[in-house]
Amino acid sequence: MSSVLFWFRDDLRLHDQPALQAALASGATHLLPVVCRPAPDEATPWGFARVGAHRRAFTAAALRGLQGQMLTLGNPLLVCQAPPTTALPPLAQAVGATTVVCEDIAAPYEQAEVAALRAAGLQVRTVWHSSLLPPSLMPWSVDQLPGVFTTFRQKVESAGITPAAPLPAPTQLLPPPDVSASVLQAMGAGQGAAAIRQPAPPQCSDARSSFPYGTPTCDGSEAAALAHLAQYLARKLPHGYKATRNGLTGLHYSSKFSPWLATGALSPRQIYADLKTFESDHGANDGTYWLWFELLWRDYFRLLHLQYGAALYRARGLSELPPAPHNPRGFDRWCRGETGEPLVDAAMRELAATGYLSNRLRQVAASYLLYDLHSDWRSGAAWFESQLVDYDVYSNQANWLYIAGRGTDPRGGRRFNPTKQAQDHDADGSYRRMWGTA
Ligand SMILES: Cc1cc2nc3c(=O)[nH]c(=O)nc-3n(C[C@H](O)[C@H](O)[C@H](O)COP(=O)(O)OP(=O)(O)OC[C@H]3O[C@@H](n4cnc5c(N)ncnc54)[C@H](O)[C@@H]3O)c2cc1C
């Protein structure tokens, strides 16, 4: 008997799961599927929880869904209340495994986790599968990524590079190895629903939420993710996407794919495949094209991480600008939605109350912190990391860098004038009234 550990990270799904398929094909006879939950009190250097209540609740729902699927396949998910570096080496030893297979995540915190497992003597095989287009398909080497998104997109399109078809979910897993109860107890690990240790939804009960994640339609599970994608297409919403995507309230002005993409409950290649079928059945237009366009932004920020790695996390980013000073009082008012700028305050109240914020208001709020409150962009990125239900390490870091003018964009930073943004996007003031700032 030989065992392999499969460590679920930001890929909590069974459909289109190349990393899991690699573990199944590894030659092992037994598979131990594991997930590690961060401690609720793990703090950022800025003094608040790294994973706030919204994201914890949404991820817990994803885990409940995954646990149900794994039980059906006869191999329950082991949920560890410990960081991977604490949990995985002794678990591997207990089941006689030397190899861990997991998703490749090209960000410093996540890479340090893998490095620590390797230092503990485990072989870790990482599989890249979070982008639409694999880096290996790009017509340039990793360090030759175009510095401007438009050039990147045009090169991808002119080379005719398209995503591979998504893989079907496995219908069978390898059997689980025996793990003694005493080992599980020592690891703070469990295999039942109770092991997820999170109150069942509804957690987000705010009726104003644009993504009410505690409701069945916005549940975190893979089944809900696929159902959301199906209904989005059945309602023919892609056709209007380009015209509505700058909306501020409601479920349908934008796709709301991001929360499920962030946990991995939904694969981008599944979205792409279904979008292409939709175009064949109902026609392509600028709305369907723009969804591809936005998903390419998501890929671009992933590739940027492969190229620059930890340099993206420096105070100066990729620029030669001096580090921005931090403004603790301004930052605190910004987080609480009490800056006195009505549109920004409304946005920050929405974020704290619901864990979701439109793209437009993410830009306006980020710009205000950087250019009006003159605070360190990394504090804002950390707050978004803590609050966003759809936190994605690549998209969050790179969007903040972009607005701060510390990424690759030669045009410098992006300042948004909140008064003009309010006129353009909340002309009747209804959004600001909804959040009590007008
Ligand atoms: C400061 C800031 C921080 C952000 N942090 C995150 C984050 O942590 N996680 C996250 O997923 N997105 C982040 N974004 C990008 C964007 O705001 C969200 O992807 C989008 O609002 C999610 O809603 P949606 O799925 O309805 O998007 P849609 O408008 O429907 O777009 C479809 C998909 O395209 C991708 N996408 C769209 N815009 C962007 C973008 N600017 N950058 C990268 N991908 C994009 C997302 O995967 C999204 O789900 C951030 C943007 C800013 C300005």
The ligand as a Gaussian input file, in Angstrom:
#p B3LYP/6-31G(d) Opt

LIG

0 1
 C       -8.491000      47.402000      -5.608000
 C       -9.092000      46.180000      -6.252000
 C       -9.010000      44.949000      -5.617000
 C       -9.544000      43.801000      -6.232000
 N       -9.467000      42.602000      -5.570000
 C       -9.951000      41.489000      -6.175000
 C       -9.898000      40.234000      -5.524000
 O       -9.378000      40.093000      -4.421000
 N      -10.444000      39.161000      -6.167000
 C      -11.005000      39.267000      -7.414000
 O      -11.489000      38.264000      -7.953000
 N      -11.035000      40.441000      -8.048000
 C      -10.552000      41.555000      -7.481000
 N      -10.639000      42.749000      -8.125000
 C      -11.111000      42.782000      -9.522000
 C      -12.632000      42.998000      -9.723000
 O      -13.075000      44.076000      -8.965000
 C      -13.445000      41.747000      -9.385000
 O      -12.900000      40.621000     -10.047000
 C      -14.899000      41.874000      -9.802000
 O      -15.481000      43.026000      -9.249000
 C      -15.636000      40.628000      -9.351000
 O      -17.011000      40.680000      -9.632000
 P      -17.606000      39.861000     -10.848000
 O      -17.224000      38.435000     -10.774000
 O      -19.059000      40.149000     -10.905000
 O      -16.826000      40.522000     -12.066000
 P      -17.182000      40.649000     -13.611000
 O      -17.210000      42.079000     -13.948000
 O      -18.378000      39.862000     -13.955000
 O      -15.908000      40.011000     -14.338000
 C      -15.837000      38.624000     -14.679000
 C      -14.571000      38.060000     -14.093000
 O      -13.453000      38.685000     -14.694000
 C      -12.392000      38.829000     -13.735000
 N      -12.107000      40.249000     -13.523000
 C      -12.914000      41.305000     -13.742000
 N      -12.271000      42.453000     -13.474000
 C      -11.031000      42.119000     -13.061000
 C       -9.881000      42.854000     -12.642000
 N       -9.871000      44.199000     -12.576000
 N       -8.791000      42.158000     -12.262000
 C       -8.751000      40.813000     -12.325000
 N       -9.798000      40.061000     -12.730000
 C      -10.915000      40.715000     -13.093000
 C      -12.903000      38.228000     -12.432000
 O      -12.469000      36.893000     -12.355000
 C      -14.424000      38.291000     -12.607000
 O      -15.094000      37.304000     -11.850000
 C      -10.140000      43.908000      -7.517000
 C      -10.230000      45.166000      -8.133000
 C       -9.713000      46.282000      -7.508000
 C       -9.834000      47.612000      -8.201000

